[in-house]
Amino acid sequence: MNYSYWELKEWFSNVDFTIVGSGIVGLNCALTLKKQHPKAKIVILEKGMLPQGASTKNAGFACFGSLSELIDDLSTHSTEEVYNLVDNRWRGLQLLRENLGDQNIDYQQNKGFELCDSEEFFEECISQKKVINDLLNPIFKSDVFSVSDNTFHFKKVHSKYIVNNFEGQIDTGKMAFQLLQKVQKLGVKILNNISVESFVTQDSSMEVKTDKINFKTQKLFIATNGFAKQFVAEEVQPARAQVLITTPIKNLKIKGTFHLDKGYYYFRNIDNRILFGGGRNLDFKTEETAVFGQTPRIQNELEKILKETILPNTSFEIEHRWSGIMGVGPQKKAIVKQLSDNVFCGVRLGGMGVAIGSLVGKELGELLT
């Protein structure tokens, strides 16, 4: 995209706050900053034509962890840490709904269902159900997890499901559109197709170097999540997630959000279609990348599970495939911190951008105060 001298001069003169990344974290950071500093000139830089992070490319799960995921988390995190993870995800979801409205993001709480591939795995999860329910009771004031029969008639899975009674789903595109509109109405400038190359401290401000122009800003906020390694020396790695969606399926009975294999596979209904993603665990090394794309190994496995487990008696066609880049690390807690006098970051959402993105963005903006 070409910019004139006059455009560049107007947009990049006397910038107070610059946010790198126009995903859910960056946009919520802008909302918070604008509320606290209504007269500030805020610019958001986005390297893509549309927001490029995982928050616009995810599967639209309004989730906070399946039973097996949370049990697994307890092996690497303390009980308090797991409680705080879920609490932050739930508070983040409520903030998202409060900011944008359920109707505007097509929020539906159709419950979540975990499918177990064996009796042993099912019993292993159920043995910890009461422990997890008791842990989360102060947040939800009720049991989160229960058990139901295989009412959707999936194949090659246990005859009973583990139900998450509080899980929901959203339309990711509507969420991004609503957030962009809300931010722009407040006077925040969003510039697309501009890549930040580096930044350096210069006296009391920052000089930001991009592929289009160099300019000064008082404060800089890094909200690029899976792409953050370029800018911050924190424990955050890119992790690609591959997703596909079918053409419309007549009389589709599947309704809700579904998890397989500790959450490494996930699918849901949308517009009489099945949206299905995952498989990163098949090839962790290859999927530790910031490059978009699909691989035959994962795509073939997704199609196989679709055919043999999810839609065993239904013909289907794949209409579209895409991928998103998540930010992950050795711990699941997001990194929200001040890096220097003028630089701040909110990254490592761990594949939970829908759930915690609003809260992380808010906390990022609040670091300034």
Buried (B, 14 or more C-beta within 10 A) or exposed (E): EEBEEEEBEEBBEEBBBBBBBBBBBBBBBBBBBBEEBEEBBBBBBBBBEEBBBBBBBBBBBBBBBBBBBBBBBBEEBEEEBBBBBBBBBBBBBEBBBEBBEBEBBBBBBBBBBBBBEEEEBBEEBBEBBEEBBEBBEEBBEEBBBBEEEBEBEBEEBBEBBBBBEBBBBBBBEBBBBBBBEBBBEEEBBBBBBBBBEEBEEEEEBBBBBBEBBEBBBBBBBBBBBBBBBBBBEBEBBBBBBBBBBBEEBEEBEBBBBBBBBBBBBBBBBBEEBBBBBBBBEBBEEEBEBBEBEBBEEBBEBBBEBBBEBBBEEBEBEBEEBBBBBBBBBEBBBBBBBEBEEBBBBBBBBBBBBBBBBBBBBBBBBBBBE
